[in-house]
Amino acid sequence: MPGLTKPTIEPFIYPSETSAPLDWAQLVSIDLSIFDAPNGKVQLAQSLKDAVTNWGFWVVTGTGLDAKEIDRQFSIGNAFFKQDLEEKKEVPCDFSVGNYFGYREPMRFIGSTDVKENMEMLNMPKYTPDYASVPRHKFIQTFEDEIAPFHRKVWTTVVQKLFILFAIILELPEEYFVKQHLYDSPSEDHLRYMLYHPRSPEEDKKVDDLWTLGHTDFGSLTLLFSQRIAALQVRTPDNEWKWVKPADGGIVCNAGDTLSFLTKGYIKSTVHRVIRPPADQIHLDRLGVFYFVRPGDNVPMIPVPSPVLLREGLLTEEDLEPQDPEGQVTGIEYVRARVKDVNDRMRIADSASTTLFKIKNLAVQDHYV
């Protein structure tokens, strides 16, 4: 950026994986390198179908993203969190209006305890004209020549292809979901750097070793780049908690609420949580790089006209009638209301919470035990 000098930062050193014998979830893995091969998309859709309808979690490899590009994002994120707190707080999230863009400081207490949440994050909106006026940290501005192309490339090489596969699974035109989530249209998409700090055993005991309560994601799709410190768990179709293994060379993906709304629950928005890591990793900071995909701001949460949903009996007579978009919840309305509901408070619900969040005809549980 003009007038700003890019600082020299240290390469991020990935920690060793845990040697603890954890009960790993057996997630489906698909190789996107065959996407453009003859019959490649159909083959991938067939491989992905069970994962998106029953598990809601899967792994993608062969994305076309270079390992050096991903490593660099970890290095930038790691350097950002080492900035003084006052510098990080210069561009805060405004949860009073459900705005997730900016820095989130770990300030909230968990339940009725005296234990604070232990994560901080930075959410960066898309680098398109719609977000040119959104404030960004000076530190981040110096790296925009690297962050901006990576931001778009994740959408082009991974997100767009996954939406095409979802459309094939649901027997819709291939571009159906792509058009609802276009990169160059306004949406709440963001690239996230996120850092969990270790807690003492005494603090973790007060909160049942939970670092993030069981929840579903607000948007349509979440991408998690390989995170070697084991802490993420997914609730399986058999209602068991299993650990999610780091996907070196791949990306762990999961569907979220808005995609589940659009498909009447056919694509599953799966409950997941973050817990205290194993003993050989508990002393380490846990850095993550994510990409969160939201529907277009003006996309109404109307069920898609899928023959599959019709055959499955998921579409009601009302769903089959022409819908008036004016009376429906839009992408930005749902996401911003959900962000405000969860974050605009000084205490996070405790592990026994079963509060239901509602906006018009849409409802999800706040947290899960």
Salt bridges, closest charged atoms under 4 A:
GLU17 OE1 - LYS245 NZ 3.70
ASP23 OD2 - LYS242 NZ 2.79
GLU69 OE1 - LYS153 NZ 2.96
GLU86 OE2 - LYS89 NZ 3.78
GLU105 OE1 - LYS89 NZ 3.90
ASP114 OD1 - LYS206 NZ 3.06
GLU117 OE1 - ARG104 NH2 2.73
GLU117 OE1 - ARG108 NH2 2.93
GLU120 OE1 - LYS88 NZ 2.92
GLU120 OE2 - HIS197 NE2 2.75
ASP145 OD1 - LYS6 NZ 3.00
GLU146 OE2 - LYS6 NZ 2.80
GLU146 OE1 - ARG72 NE 2.68
GLU171 OE2 - ARG311 NH2 2.63
GLU174 OE1 - LYS41 NZ 3.02
ASP184 OD1 - ARG152 NH2 2.80
GLU188 OE1 - ARG336 NE 2.95
ASP204 OD1 - ARG199 NH1 2.83
ASP204 OD2 - ARG276 NH1 2.64
ASP217 OD1 - HIS215 NE2 3.43
ASP217 OD1 - HIS272 NE2 3.14
GLU240 OE1 - LYS242 NZ 3.97
ASP248 OD2 - ARG228 NH2 3.31
ASP257 OD2 - ARG338 NE 3.98
ASP285 OD1 - HIS197 ND1 3.17
ASP319 OD2 - LYS264 NZ 2.52
ASP341 OD2 - ARG338 NH1 3.78
ASP341 OD1 - ARG345 NH2 3.68
ASP344 OD2 - LYS340 NZ 3.12
ASP366 OD1 - ARG338 NH1 2.89
